[in-house]
Amino acid sequence: MRVTHLNGLKALEVTLRTGSFRAAADELGVTAAAVGQQIRTLENFLGCKLFSRTSSGAQATDHALRIERKLTASFTNDRGRY
């Protein structure tokens, strides 16, 4: 797995936790388009859709929701977030 996939996993975790690409972008200090691209790259690597994108926003798929808890735990330590 390349570093870009790690960035995609972090973008996925923050998006799932905050509920939107925009909120994730604000937390990560990047644009919403950058978050979307990181997640799209991760989707291509994994071979599955993580979000259903519509004109009104993005909805997490079952694939994304199944790993949400483990992903958040992986990016958290005893003192909070990495």
Wavefront OBJ file of the C-alpha trace (Angstrom):
o trace
v 0.000 0.000 0.000
v 1.356 3.410 -0.951
v 1.332 6.564 1.172
v -1.415 7.968 -1.063
v -3.643 5.139 0.104
v -2.899 6.034 3.725
v -3.954 9.612 2.917
v -7.108 8.191 1.353
v -7.845 6.146 4.459
v -7.408 9.243 6.625
v -9.694 11.237 4.298
v -12.247 8.422 4.503
v -12.072 8.288 8.301
v -12.526 12.039 8.712
v -15.319 12.168 6.123
v -17.221 9.370 7.847
v -16.719 10.961 11.276
v -17.641 14.510 10.223
v -20.331 13.608 7.702
v -19.149 15.510 4.627
v -16.257 16.111 2.262
v -16.380 19.833 3.153
v -16.104 19.235 6.919
v -13.345 16.675 6.335
v -11.486 19.161 4.150
v -11.708 21.814 6.860
v -10.286 19.426 9.459
v -7.533 18.174 7.162
v -6.611 21.632 5.864
v -7.228 20.790 2.201
v -10.003 21.420 -0.318
v -13.154 19.318 -0.577
v -12.031 18.399 -4.101
v -8.760 17.040 -2.671
v -10.683 14.891 -0.181
v -12.869 13.608 -2.995
v -9.828 12.766 -5.115
v -8.106 10.937 -2.240
v -11.228 8.868 -1.669
v -11.654 8.205 -5.401
v -8.035 6.957 -5.566
v -8.734 4.690 -2.587
v -11.923 3.403 -4.246
v -9.941 2.547 -7.388
v -7.314 0.728 -5.317
v -9.925 -1.228 -3.326
v -12.157 -1.879 -6.322
v -15.346 -0.744 -4.600
v -17.360 2.432 -4.101
v -17.145 4.012 -0.663
v -19.595 6.851 -1.377
v -22.572 7.326 -3.654
v -22.128 10.809 -5.048
v -25.116 12.954 -6.009
v -25.671 16.635 -6.717
v -26.810 17.061 -3.111
v -23.757 15.426 -1.522
v -22.213 12.043 -0.856
v -23.697 9.113 1.036
v -21.446 6.448 2.572
v -21.928 2.971 1.144
v -22.207 -0.210 3.208
v -18.531 -0.921 2.408
v -17.467 2.336 4.060
v -19.799 1.962 7.024
v -18.537 -1.565 7.762
v -14.995 -0.352 8.386
v -15.800 2.990 10.012
v -15.309 1.984 13.662
v -12.043 0.119 13.057
v -10.720 2.909 10.885
v -11.448 5.572 13.502
v -9.830 3.433 16.206
v -6.753 3.037 14.002
v -6.301 6.808 13.728
v -6.809 7.452 17.453
v -4.364 7.038 20.309
v -4.644 7.469 24.081
v -4.195 11.239 23.767
v -6.696 11.714 20.938
v -6.233 11.852 17.176
v -2.976 11.518 15.282
l 1 2 3 4 5 6 7 8 9 10 11 12 13 14 15 16 17 18 19 20 21 22 23 24 25 26 27 28 29 30 31 32 33 34 35 36 37 38 39 40 41 42 43 44 45 46 47 48 49 50 51 52 53 54 55 56 57 58 59 60 61 62 63 64 65 66 67 68 69 70 71 72 73 74 75 76 77 78 79 80 81 82
